[in-house]
Amino acid sequence: MGGFCVGENMKGGVTVNDKLNIRQRKFAEYYVQSGNATESAKRAGYSDSYARHRTDEMLKNVDISAYIKELAEKAKDKRIMTAKDRQVLLSDIAQDSGNETADRIRAIDTLNKMTGEYLSKVEVSGTLSAETAKLDELVRQMKTDE
């Protein structure tokens, strides 16, 4: 599996990644991928005994936990679809004749909502002078009540 790199996240000129040794970095990267501290420690090169008994200490290490947090945030950001990604996916669903008709129509409907195709246009004609006069009278009454 590929690792992560968070070298661009600076903390006072030194990256969190720079404060960790190679095994600590690998541990954090594997941990973000799997969520299993013991297996992550073993894959990072720690002994079985160390992995079984000391992973809690590693997770409490300020620098390791900060690196894990950075990696998790970066991974979360990559999982979030942009509006363009959603439009592409919905377009693919709508255009795929292998999909059920109802699903295709629902995808088209959602696309139309996303792009504002369903905005209601209301035309107003006439004057508002009578309503304006009423508002002016209300404002005048409120001023005299003060």
Contacts in CASP RR format, 6 or more apart in sequence:
PFRMAT RR
TARGET T0000
AUTHOR 0000-0000-0000
METHOD contacts of the structure
MODEL  1
MGGFCVGENMKGGVTVNDKLNIRQRKFAEYYVQSGNATESAKRAGYSDSY
ARHRTDEMLKNVDISAYIKELAEKAKDKRIMTAKDRQVLLSDIAQDSGNE
TADRIRAIDTLNKMTGEYLSKVEVSGTLSAETAKLDELVRQMKTDE
1 30 0 8 1.000
1 33 0 8 1.000
2 29 0 8 1.000
3 29 0 8 1.000
3 33 0 8 1.000
4 29 0 8 1.000
4 32 0 8 1.000
4 71 0 8 1.000
4 74 0 8 1.000
4 75 0 8 1.000
5 17 0 8 1.000
6 15 0 8 1.000
6 16 0 8 1.000
6 17 0 8 1.000
6 67 0 8 1.000
6 70 0 8 1.000
6 71 0 8 1.000
6 74 0 8 1.000
7 15 0 8 1.000
7 17 0 8 1.000
7 18 0 8 1.000
8 15 0 8 1.000
9 15 0 8 1.000
9 16 0 8 1.000
9 17 0 8 1.000
9 70 0 8 1.000
11 66 0 8 1.000
16 63 0 8 1.000
16 66 0 8 1.000
16 67 0 8 1.000
16 70 0 8 1.000
17 25 0 8 1.000
17 67 0 8 1.000
19 63 0 8 1.000
20 28 0 8 1.000
20 63 0 8 1.000
20 64 0 8 1.000
20 67 0 8 1.000
23 44 0 8 1.000
23 45 0 8 1.000
23 46 0 8 1.000
24 44 0 8 1.000
24 58 0 8 1.000
24 61 0 8 1.000
24 63 0 8 1.000
24 64 0 8 1.000
24 67 0 8 1.000
25 67 0 8 1.000
26 43 0 8 1.000
26 44 0 8 1.000
26 45 0 8 1.000
27 40 0 8 1.000
27 41 0 8 1.000
27 44 0 8 1.000
27 46 0 8 1.000
27 58 0 8 1.000
27 64 0 8 1.000
28 40 0 8 1.000
28 64 0 8 1.000
28 67 0 8 1.000
28 68 0 8 1.000
28 71 0 8 1.000
29 71 0 8 1.000
30 39 0 8 1.000
30 40 0 8 1.000
30 43 0 8 1.000
30 44 0 8 1.000
31 37 0 8 1.000
31 40 0 8 1.000
31 59 0 8 1.000
31 68 0 8 1.000
32 68 0 8 1.000
32 71 0 8 1.000
32 72 0 8 1.000
32 75 0 8 1.000
33 40 0 8 1.000
34 40 0 8 1.000
37 51 0 8 1.000
37 55 0 8 1.000
37 56 0 8 1.000
37 58 0 8 1.000
37 59 0 8 1.000
38 51 0 8 1.000
38 52 0 8 1.000
38 55 0 8 1.000
39 51 0 8 1.000
40 55 0 8 1.000
41 50 0 8 1.000
41 51 0 8 1.000
41 54 0 8 1.000
41 55 0 8 1.000
41 58 0 8 1.000
42 48 0 8 1.000
42 51 0 8 1.000
46 54 0 8 1.000
58 64 0 8 1.000
59 65 0 8 1.000
59 68 0 8 1.000
81 89 0 8 1.000
83 114 0 8 1.000
86 114 0 8 1.000
87 111 0 8 1.000
87 114 0 8 1.000
87 115 0 8 1.000
90 107 0 8 1.000
90 108 0 8 1.000
90 110 0 8 1.000
90 111 0 8 1.000
90 114 0 8 1.000
91 107 0 8 1.000
91 111 0 8 1.000
93 99 0 8 1.000
93 103 0 8 1.000
93 104 0 8 1.000
93 107 0 8 1.000
94 104 0 8 1.000
94 107 0 8 1.000
94 108 0 8 1.000
94 111 0 8 1.000
95 104 0 8 1.000
96 104 0 8 1.000
99 107 0 8 1.000
111 117 0 8 1.000
112 118 0 8 1.000
END
